[in-house]
Amino acid sequence: MALLLRKIRKSRWYKTESMSWLSENELPADSLSDLGTKSNELSVYHISLNESNLDRVIAALAANSGFLSNFDYAIFNEEMLSNSGIKTKKTPGDSSDEQVNNWHIDLYELSAHKLLNLALQIKHHASIKRLSHKQVLNFIVDALISGHINRSNIKWESKEDQDMLDRLIAERS
């Protein structure tokens, strides 16, 4: 079995002081927006058990965004899906890295009940992590230098972020 990664916003998954009404076993409703489906399918990426491809997947997903930022994600065991009756199918991803696209799968035939159950499983059993924008930037630089991502595919809105990326590439090449 492999691990699966879903990009999320970490802050949506934890109870805050303003949520005193929420019990410890409940999930903030805002966390469900991180599990937005399209045609009752949810996109995730396979991560090897030793997490050897984790940096590469994060670089590819972060390179696709319009800006450089922290990267929040949930990583969980694929067995959670079979325990919840969730089906998977291998489909090509839409990242900046062709190999990462091969590690993409869709969770499909998702009902609201299955999606809520998945969210609860993530809350209670997944590892929810945040990488700083500097860590993300270093992963992207590594992917660019190794040829996994093409520089022309990164179209961040901030010229400052673009310049910082180019400086790091020049320093490390």
PyMOL commands that set and color helices and strands:
alter all, ss='L'
color gray80, all
select helices_A, chain A and resi 10-13+17-19+29-35+54-63+79-83+98-102+112-125+133-145+151-153+159-172
alter helices_A, ss='H'
color red, helices_A
select strands_A, chain A and resi 3-8+42-47+71-77+87-90+104-108+127-131
alter strands_A, ss='S'
color yellow, strands_A
deselect
rebuild
show_as cartoon
